[in-house]
Amino acid sequence: MPKVVLAEVVPPFVAQQLQALLAGAELDAIQDTSDEELARRAGDADVLVTARAKVDAHTLALTPGVRFIQQLAVGYDNLDVDAIRAAGIPAANNPGFNSSSVAEHTIMLMLVVLHRFVAAHNATCSGGFPTPAFVLANQAHLRELGDETVGLIGLGNIGRAVAERLKGFKTRVLYFARHRADQATEAQLGVEYTPFNELLAEASIVSLHAPSSAETRHLIGPKELALMQPNSFLINTSRGDLVYEAALRRALQDGRLAGAALDVLEDEESKINPFSDLPQVVVTPHSAGITRTSMPRALRLAAANIDRFLCGEPVVNLVTS
């Protein structure tokens, strides 16, 4: 029987659900992804499943039997595509499974910073219902999403889902993408194509929806932050390395930006929030794409692709083609 190894630390029920979805394959879920354990339990695996764990030439040397790699997530910056391609192993990702979830989380973060939700929550937790004091301290900064100009960097599945939801707020939406959408799509989504630097200067909320790559690393750095409006917000539910965090921190401390809301950080492995001392920054734990709806969908899509491979059928969503 073919062997599928889930090399990712996940709750037991996730592994159980994936096993139930696989037709005619044995699943082994590895909670310890050390080299020793990977070599011992995945050395004879036919398929390797991951989400955030690094898969590179070293990983492949430890797992010589692997013939297919399935990424549970949309982003695949944890995969060394060049090394995997050189080994002749097809690898696929899972696009679209969490577009709704991430889009909703993105809208939530926009509303949280515009309405100073954290400050309001803390005010009531510290005693009483201090409406006059809170309003006096924050009224000049409380804003409505419908009054804002949102600039989307990227118009893939998630960027489009965010744009669709912003229509309900009657928000003006600009976007920049490497490939401009056709006029029909722009009209349907209600978005305006805007060159990158112009978008940064014009938007009061800049929201990142681009993949992690060598080209997008530190896409938002000192020069880009200097172009943004002093009262603007930066939202990132994409990948942490799109933002040069040291530059963002300086911009926030200097009052160059009104605030930021981040679901991703440059160094998530350290489990340290480098903005925890800045009240104008909201950070969530890379949870935007995880809901009770999106996770089963991701597992169904992954299992279907694994079954295709094991049955000799063409797989979908290849990232190594």
Buried (B, 14 or more C-beta within 10 A) or exposed (E): EBBBBBBBBBEEEBBEBBBEBBEEBEBBBBEEBEEEBBBEBBBEBBBBBBBBBEBBEEBBEBBEEBBBBBBBBBBBBBBBBEBBBEBEBBBBBBBBBBBBBBBBBBBBBBBBBBBBBBBBEEBEEEEEEBEEEBEEEBEEBEBEBEEBBBBBBBBBBBBBBBBBBBEEBEBBBBBBBEEEBEEEEBEBBBBBBBEBEEBBBBBBBBBBBBBBBEEBBBBBBBEBBEBBBEEBBBBBBBBBBBBBBEBBBEBBEEEBBBBBBBBBBBEBEEEEBBBEEBEBBBBBEBEBBBBEEBBBBBBBBBBBBBBBBBEEEEBEBEBBE
